[in-house]
Amino acid sequence: MIRFLIAVAFLAGATPIAGAQTTLRVGDQKGNAQAVMEAAGVLKDVPYRIEWKEFVAAAPLLEALGAGAIDTGLVGDAPFTFAAASGAPMKAIAAIRQSREGLAILVPEKSSIQKFDDLRGKKIATGRGSIGHQLILAALEAKGWTTNDVQLVFLTPSDAKVAYSQGSVDAWSTWEPYVSQEEVLFKSRTVITGEGLTPGLSFTVATTDAIRDKREALSDFVRRLTAARAWSQDHVDGYAQTWGKLMNIPAAVAVNWLSRAKITIAPVDDAVVADEQSTIDLYFRAGLIKQKLDAAAIVDRSFSDAVAKGAGL
C-alpha cells in the first residue's frame, strides 16, 4: 500500500515537461519496462510520446542505441560494458538491482549434469558479451578453470533455445525471463546461478545526444520507472498478468521470475560504479575488451534526483 501511494503521489506531483511533442524512443527486452509501467499506471498523462521498441536481447538493443535509432533502454552490466568498450556514445543513467538467481546455467530436466564441475568439456550456449557469458567467465574463474575447459557456443536467445531443446548443446547460460520460462514450462534445472559470482546489476542506458537534448523527458521516464518498480514489489500478480498478456506467455512464468527478483531502481552511486568496475575488470582479464575502462567515465550520476523522487525519498 505504501508503494502504491508513492506512485500515486509521484504522478500527482509530476511537473509538465517542456516541449510536449518530444518523442522518447525506448528499447525494451521482453516487455520488461513497459509491462511494469502499464501495470503500475504510471504511463497516464505522460507529457511526451513514448515509442517502445522491443528487442530479444541486449546486444541488438545496444546496437540500436549506438546507431541513434533509440534514445534509451534497459540492459545488463555485461553487454553495456562490451558496448562502452567499443566507444558507443552512451552512458548508464540509473542502475537496476535484483537478486542473481535469475541469471543461471540451465540443463534439461533429464540431463546427467548435476553441478558446474560436470560441465568440463561440455557445450554451453550463451550470447557473446551477454550477462550469460559473464556468468560463465565468473564461474570458470572461481573454479580456477579457463575458457578452454568448456566449449562456448555463442548464439542469440532464440537460436540458443533451439540448440538447447534439440540437444545440440549441453547447457544454456541465460537470464530472465528465459530462465523462468525453462523452469516453469520445461522443468529445466539450474546448475549454478549468479549468486556470489556477479553483481546482479543492470542499467537504464541513454545516448549522449538524448542526455543532452531530451534530459527532461529522460528524467521523467526514470522517475516513472522507479515508481513502477517500487509498486511492483507488493503487486507481483498484477505485474505478472500485464507482462503475460503483453508477451503472450503464461503469467506463471513472470510470477516465478518476479517473486525472487526483487527488482528495484537505484541511483548511480559509488557502489554501482564499483560493481561496474568489477565487470569491466572481469572482461578485461578474459580478453573480451582490449582496454581497461574507468567505470566512472561511462556513467552519468546526474539522474540520481529522478530516482529519489520516483522512490518517494
C-alpha positions as CSV (number, residue, x, y, z in Angstrom):
1,M,0.0,0.0,0.0
2,I,2.8,2.4,0.9
3,R,4.5,1.9,-2.5
4,F,1.1,2.4,-4.2
5,L,0.7,5.7,-2.5
6,I,4.3,6.6,-3.5
7,A,3.4,6.0,-7.2
8,V,0.1,8.0,-6.9
9,A,1.9,10.9,-5.1
10,F,4.6,10.9,-7.7
11,L,2.1,11.1,-10.6
12,A,0.1,13.8,-8.8
13,G,3.2,15.9,-8.3
14,A,4.7,15.4,-11.7
15,T,5.7,18.7,-13.4
16,P,5.0,19.5,-17.0
17,I,7.8,18.7,-19.4
18,A,8.9,21.5,-21.7
19,G,8.3,20.5,-25.4
20,A,5.3,18.2,-25.1
21,Q,5.9,16.9,-28.6
22,T,9.2,15.3,-27.6
23,T,9.3,11.6,-28.6
24,L,11.3,9.3,-26.3
25,R,12.3,6.1,-28.1
26,V,12.7,3.4,-25.5
27,G,14.3,0.0,-26.1
28,D,12.8,-2.8,-24.0
29,Q,13.6,-6.5,-23.6
30,K,10.7,-8.9,-23.3
31,G,8.3,-6.1,-22.3
32,N,10.3,-5.6,-19.1
33,A,9.8,-1.9,-18.5
34,Q,6.6,-1.4,-20.5
35,A,4.7,-4.1,-18.6
36,V,5.6,-2.9,-15.1
37,M,4.9,0.8,-16.0
38,E,1.5,-0.1,-17.6
39,A,0.6,-2.3,-14.6
40,A,1.5,0.4,-12.1
41,G,-0.5,3.0,-14.0
42,V,2.5,5.4,-14.3
43,L,2.1,5.9,-18.0
44,K,-1.0,8.0,-17.7
45,D,-0.7,11.7,-18.7
46,V,2.9,11.3,-19.9
47,P,3.7,14.8,-21.3
48,Y,5.7,13.4,-24.2
49,R,5.4,10.5,-26.6
50,I,7.0,7.1,-25.7
51,E,7.8,5.0,-28.7
52,W,8.5,1.4,-27.5
53,K,10.9,-0.8,-29.4
54,E,11.1,-4.5,-28.5
55,F,14.4,-6.4,-28.5
56,V,15.1,-10.1,-27.8
57,A,18.4,-9.3,-26.1
58,A,20.8,-6.5,-25.0
59,A,23.2,-6.8,-28.0
60,P,20.7,-5.6,-30.7
61,L,19.3,-3.0,-28.3
62,L,22.7,-1.6,-27.8
63,E,23.4,-1.6,-31.5
64,A,20.2,0.4,-32.0
65,L,21.4,2.8,-29.3
66,G,24.8,3.1,-30.8
67,A,23.2,3.9,-34.2
68,G,20.9,6.5,-32.7
69,A,17.8,4.5,-33.6
70,I,16.6,4.7,-30.0
71,D,17.3,7.1,-27.1
72,T,17.3,4.8,-24.0
73,G,16.9,1.2,-23.0
74,L,17.4,-1.4,-20.3
75,V,20.5,-3.7,-20.5
76,G,22.7,-5.8,-18.2
77,D,26.0,-4.6,-17.0
78,A,28.0,-7.1,-19.1
79,P,26.7,-6.2,-22.5
80,F,26.8,-2.5,-21.6
81,T,30.5,-2.9,-20.8
82,F,31.0,-4.6,-24.2
83,A,29.3,-1.6,-25.9
84,A,31.2,1.0,-23.9
85,A,34.5,-0.6,-24.8
86,S,33.6,-0.2,-28.4
87,G,33.2,3.5,-27.9
88,A,29.5,3.6,-28.3
89,P,28.1,7.1,-27.5
90,M,26.0,6.2,-24.4
91,K,26.1,6.3,-20.6
92,A,24.3,4.5,-17.8
93,I,21.9,6.9,-16.1
94,A,20.3,4.6,-13.5
95,A,21.0,1.2,-12.0
96,I,18.7,-1.8,-11.7
97,R,19.3,-4.1,-8.7
98,Q,17.9,-7.6,-8.4
99,S,18.7,-11.0,-7.0
100,R,21.1,-13.1,-9.0
101,E,19.0,-16.3,-9.0
102,G,17.5,-15.4,-12.4
103,L,21.0,-15.5,-14.1
104,A,21.7,-19.2,-14.4
105,I,23.2,-22.0,-16.3
106,L,20.5,-24.4,-17.2
107,V,20.4,-28.1,-18.2
108,P,17.4,-30.2,-19.4
109,E,15.4,-32.0,-16.8
110,K,16.8,-35.4,-17.6
111,S,20.4,-34.3,-18.1
112,S,23.1,-36.3,-16.3
113,I,24.8,-33.0,-15.4
114,Q,24.3,-32.1,-11.7
115,K,26.8,-29.4,-10.9
116,F,29.1,-27.0,-12.6
117,D,32.1,-29.4,-12.4
118,D,30.1,-31.7,-14.7
119,L,30.3,-29.1,-17.4
120,R,34.0,-29.6,-18.1
121,G,34.4,-30.2,-21.8
122,K,30.7,-29.6,-22.4
123,K,29.0,-27.2,-24.8
124,I,27.4,-24.2,-23.2
125,A,25.2,-21.8,-25.3
126,T,25.1,-18.1,-24.5
127,G,25.3,-14.7,-26.1
128,R,28.7,-13.3,-26.7
129,G,29.3,-10.4,-24.3
130,S,25.9,-11.1,-22.5
131,I,25.3,-11.5,-18.8
132,G,25.1,-15.2,-19.6
133,H,28.7,-15.0,-20.9
134,Q,29.6,-13.0,-17.8
135,L,28.3,-15.8,-15.5
136,I,30.3,-18.5,-17.3
137,L,33.5,-16.4,-17.1
138,A,33.0,-15.7,-13.4
139,A,32.2,-19.3,-12.6
140,L,35.3,-20.5,-14.6
141,E,37.5,-18.0,-12.7
142,A,36.1,-19.1,-9.4
143,K,37.0,-22.7,-10.2
144,G,40.4,-21.8,-11.5
145,W,39.4,-23.0,-14.9
146,T,39.9,-21.3,-18.3
147,T,37.6,-21.0,-21.3
148,N,39.5,-24.0,-22.7
149,D,37.8,-26.2,-20.1
150,V,34.3,-25.7,-21.7
151,Q,33.0,-25.3,-25.2
152,L,31.3,-21.9,-25.6
153,V,28.7,-21.7,-28.3
154,F,27.7,-18.1,-29.0
155,L,24.0,-17.8,-30.1
156,T,21.1,-15.4,-29.9
157,P,18.5,-16.4,-27.3
158,S,16.1,-17.8,-30.0
159,D,18.9,-19.9,-31.6
160,A,20.2,-21.0,-28.1
161,K,16.7,-22.2,-27.2
162,V,16.6,-24.3,-30.4
163,A,20.1,-25.8,-29.8
164,Y,19.3,-26.4,-26.2
165,S,16.0,-28.1,-26.9
166,Q,17.4,-30.3,-29.6
167,G,20.4,-31.4,-27.5
168,S,23.0,-29.7,-29.8
169,V,24.4,-28.0,-26.6
170,D,24.6,-29.4,-23.1
171,A,23.7,-26.3,-21.2
172,W,22.4,-22.8,-21.7
173,S,23.7,-19.8,-19.7
174,T,20.9,-17.3,-19.8
175,W,18.8,-14.7,-17.9
176,E,15.2,-13.8,-17.1
177,P,12.6,-14.3,-18.3
178,Y,14.2,-17.2,-20.3
179,V,15.3,-18.9,-17.0
180,S,11.8,-18.9,-15.6
181,Q,10.3,-20.0,-19.0
182,E,12.6,-23.0,-18.9
183,E,12.0,-23.8,-15.3
184,V,8.2,-23.4,-15.3
185,L,7.3,-24.7,-18.8
186,F,10.0,-27.3,-19.4
187,K,11.3,-28.3,-16.0
188,S,14.9,-27.3,-16.7
189,R,17.3,-27.5,-13.8
190,T,19.7,-24.8,-12.6
191,V,23.3,-25.9,-12.3
192,I,24.7,-22.6,-11.0
193,T,23.3,-19.0,-10.6
194,G,24.9,-15.6,-10.4
195,E,24.6,-15.5,-6.6
196,G,28.1,-14.7,-5.2
197,L,29.6,-14.5,-8.7
198,T,28.2,-11.5,-10.4
199,P,26.9,-8.0,-9.3
200,G,23.3,-8.6,-10.4
201,L,23.4,-5.2,-12.0
202,S,21.6,-3.8,-15.0
203,F,21.3,-0.2,-16.3
204,T,19.0,2.2,-17.9
205,V,21.3,3.5,-20.6
206,A,20.9,6.6,-22.8
207,T,22.7,8.0,-25.7
208,T,24.8,11.1,-25.1
209,D,22.6,13.0,-27.6
210,A,19.4,12.1,-25.6
211,I,21.0,13.1,-22.3
212,R,21.8,16.5,-23.8
213,D,18.6,17.0,-25.9
214,K,15.9,15.1,-24.1
215,R,17.0,15.4,-20.5
216,E,13.6,16.4,-19.1
217,A,11.8,13.6,-20.7
218,L,14.6,11.1,-19.7
219,S,14.4,12.3,-16.1
220,D,10.6,12.0,-16.1
221,F,10.9,8.5,-17.6
222,V,13.4,7.4,-14.9
223,R,11.1,8.8,-12.2
224,R,8.1,6.9,-13.5
225,L,10.1,3.6,-14.0
226,T,11.4,3.9,-10.4
227,A,7.9,4.4,-9.1
228,A,6.6,1.4,-11.1
229,R,9.3,-0.8,-9.7
230,A,8.5,0.3,-6.2
231,W,4.9,-0.5,-6.8
232,S,5.7,-3.9,-8.2
233,Q,7.3,-5.2,-5.0
234,D,3.8,-5.6,-3.5
235,H,1.9,-6.3,-6.7
236,V,3.7,-9.2,-8.3
237,D,0.5,-10.8,-9.6
238,G,-0.8,-7.7,-11.2
239,Y,2.6,-7.1,-13.0
240,A,2.8,-10.7,-14.0
241,Q,-0.7,-10.6,-15.6
242,T,0.2,-7.5,-17.6
243,W,3.5,-8.9,-18.7
244,G,2.0,-12.2,-19.7
245,K,-0.6,-10.6,-21.9
246,L,2.0,-8.3,-23.5
247,M,4.4,-11.1,-24.2
248,N,1.8,-13.9,-24.8
249,I,3.5,-16.0,-22.2
250,P,1.8,-17.7,-19.2
251,A,1.7,-15.4,-16.2
252,A,3.1,-18.2,-14.0
253,V,6.5,-17.6,-15.8
254,A,6.5,-14.0,-14.6
255,V,5.4,-14.9,-11.1
256,N,8.3,-17.3,-10.8
257,W,10.7,-14.6,-12.1
258,L,9.4,-11.6,-10.2
259,S,8.8,-13.3,-6.9
260,R,12.5,-13.9,-6.4
261,A,13.9,-11.0,-8.5
262,K,13.0,-8.1,-6.1
263,I,13.8,-5.6,-8.9
264,T,14.5,-2.0,-7.8
265,I,15.9,1.1,-9.4
266,A,19.0,2.6,-7.7
267,P,20.9,5.8,-8.4
268,V,24.3,5.6,-9.9
269,D,26.4,5.9,-6.8
270,D,29.8,4.7,-5.6
271,A,28.6,1.1,-5.0
272,V,27.2,0.9,-8.6
273,V,30.4,2.3,-10.0
274,A,32.4,-0.2,-8.0
275,D,30.2,-3.1,-9.2
276,E,30.5,-2.0,-12.8
277,Q,34.3,-1.7,-12.5
278,S,34.3,-5.4,-11.3
279,T,32.5,-6.4,-14.5
280,I,34.9,-4.3,-16.6
281,D,37.9,-6.0,-14.9
282,L,36.5,-9.4,-15.5
283,Y,36.0,-8.8,-19.2
284,F,39.5,-7.2,-19.4
285,R,41.1,-10.3,-17.7
286,A,39.1,-12.5,-20.1
287,G,40.4,-10.6,-23.1
288,L,36.9,-9.6,-24.2
289,I,37.8,-5.9,-24.1
290,K,41.2,-4.6,-25.0
291,Q,41.4,-1.6,-22.8
292,K,40.6,-1.4,-19.1
293,L,37.8,1.2,-18.8
294,D,37.2,3.6,-15.9
295,A,33.6,2.8,-14.8
296,A,33.2,6.4,-13.6
297,A,33.7,7.6,-17.1
298,I,30.8,5.6,-18.6
299,V,28.1,6.5,-16.2
300,D,26.1,9.7,-15.5
301,R,25.2,10.4,-11.9
302,S,23.0,13.5,-12.7
303,F,19.8,11.5,-12.8
304,S,20.0,10.5,-9.1
305,D,17.4,13.0,-8.1
306,A,14.9,11.5,-10.6
307,V,15.4,8.1,-8.9
308,A,15.0,9.6,-5.5
309,K,11.7,11.3,-6.5
310,G,10.4,8.2,-8.1
311,A,11.1,6.2,-4.9
312,G,9.4,8.9,-2.9
313,L,12.5,9.7,-1.0
